[in-house]
């Protein structure tokens, strides 16, 4: 005997635009503000080509900052290196996390960043140096942090320490919902310098021993961008 006819399942195909509209209409209360959102999925091959051209020229900090300010989707890929942002990303440029009071100067990171995934929202403080700067220097057989890296690391330490100590101001005063214990990212230089095996080993050791304060090159960001585009078949494999 033939099996009785059963209703066939139906599937609703939703465009990414509809997904965005639904998300905006039902914005999670524990997420940061809508106004600072960035969709990582909006990156394009043109983003990749433009950013690769900047790195080929070893662009300085100002040129890098200007490009990333106009192409926020590229910068949002920085937190992709930390396996977050799949659901949503946020960028907060030049946010004064501590006002200047008396002899104490204000604290203004280049960017605060956040990314949401199934585990919740993770926060980052980002400091930018130029692609024309070296992260490390070699003196004989020894490797050291360059002066530019040392400055960036010290800046990030100040930012991270303040964020850990005054979370109430960040959440209530600046409305950075859910911000707590951010990680630091220093973007500096290109991968050319780590072609030296000793420098590569030193960098790997630093990032392994300092998981909350990472040193990454702009080529690492470019690779993340390329991976994202290839995953969506927007770049050849």
Helices and strands as residue ranges (DSSP letters): H 16-25, G 34-36, E 37-38, G 40-42, H 45-56, H 61-70, H 72-76, G 77-82, E 88-93, E 96-98, E 107-108, E 111-117, E 120-128, E 136-139, E 142-145, H 147-165, H 167-168, I 169-173, E 183-187, G 191-195, H 197-209, E 213-216, H 218-231
